[in-house]
């Protein structure tokens, strides 16, 4: 139990999903070995007419319960990674924002619900998972602004100047992954202002 408390995959810092799942499997095996050791005691207990306690070592059950929670939160981490991979490698122009928003909201509810169980909220991996989805939810309005059809090249040039890195919003290489690589979520207000100005300019052009 002490080994698990100090060496279990409670934090996502410098730990991959695969490594965490492997660690969970290893700790489960240790618990299983402990339980098998308890079972192996039974014949000796029978010799002396002694009954086995319901739980020889309660820390086994406690550790198994924590392992169940860890498996669930790391499972969510894996599920989100696969879902995000599908989004980030597709072309930016072809993204379905409504679907992404719906799935992110549903995922967030699952995280909050799971956080109400046991000590999960105190574990680093839970905070990391929640922060990842939080950041994505905050970025969604920016993504909507970036897909604004009113944006013209002059507006993109203005954003490129603010970001300080060149990119081509019309190319197939301009994906969601590229958006995050460029750290565009750090320019949410700038993107919103540029998009709003583009709408105003389009309205004037249409009126003229």
Secondary structure, 3 states (H helix, E strand, C coil): CHHHHHHCCCCCCCCCHHHHHHHHHHHHHHHHHHHHHHHHHHHHHHHCCCCCCCCCCHHHHHHHHHHHHHHHHHHHHHHHHHHHHHHHCCEHHHCCHHHHHHHHHHHHHHHHHHCCCCCHHHCHHHHHHHHHHHHHHHHHHHHHHHCCCCCCHHHHHHHHHHHCCCCCCCCCCCEHHHHHHCCHHHHHHHHHHHHHHHHHHHHHHHHC
